[in-house]
Amino acid sequence: MSLNVTVVAADRSVWSGEAERVVARTVEGEIGILTGHEPVLAIVAGGNVRITPTSGETINVSADGGFLSVADDVVHVVADQAQLV
């Protein structure tokens, strides 16, 4: 099993694909997401979102503002500003 991950900025898609893990900073602290994670909605704090795709190489996205949602192994990061680092 894997996560279906989409990262978008206000004006464009930044990254999408299948991943084993996503780690992001929220206003309540860092959150790690694996398959089977409970549904959650969180506000993204400025910082990196680390995505470990099924291919194994870590993807780093700088995200500022917005939110992260998780439901049924689907992760959406919708940021005010975001770019690959």
N, C-alpha and C positions, 0 to 999 in steps of 0.2 A: 504494500500500500504506500501511497505517497500523497503529499499535499498538492493541491492545485493553487498556485500562487500568482497573484496579479498585483503589480505596483504601478500606480498611476499618479501623475502630477496633475495640477489643475488644467494644463494645456496639452498633455500627451501621455502616452503609455511609456513606461520606463523599462519594465521587465515583466515577463510572464513565462510560466513553465511549471514543471513538476519539481517538487523539492522534498527532501527528507526532514528538514528542520528550518524554522524561521525564528530569529531572535530579534526583538525590537525593544527600544526604550519607550515607555509610556510615562504619563505624568505620575503614575503610582509606582513606578519602578520597572525593571527589566522583565520581559516576559519571553518565555521559550515555548514554542508551539511544535508539537509532534502530531502524527496521525492519531485520530481518536480524541483530540482535545475537545473539551467542553466548549459550547458556544460562548463567545465573549465579544464585547465591543469596548474598545479602549481609545483614549486620546493619545496620539503619537507626540512624544516630546522630541525636541531637536536631537539629532544624532544619527548613527548608522543603523540600518536594518540589515542584519546578516542572514543571507539565504544560503542554505546548503542544498544545491540541486542534486537530483539523483545521479548526475555525472560525477559529483564529488567535489568540484572546485567551488570554493566559497565566493558568492557574489555580495559585494557591499554596495548599498544604496544609501546616500545621504538624504534623509527625509526631514522636512521641517513642517510642523503643524499637520492637521488632518486627523484621520482616525484609522484604526485597524479593526477588522472584523474577522471572526472565525466561526464557521458553521459547516458541519458535514465535510470536513477535510478540505474546505475551500477557504483560502486566506486572501483578503483584499486589504491592501494598504493604499489609502487615498490621501495623498499629501498635498498641502498647498504648494510646496516646491519639493522636487525630488530629482536626483541625478545619480548615475552610476559613478562610483568612486574608483 
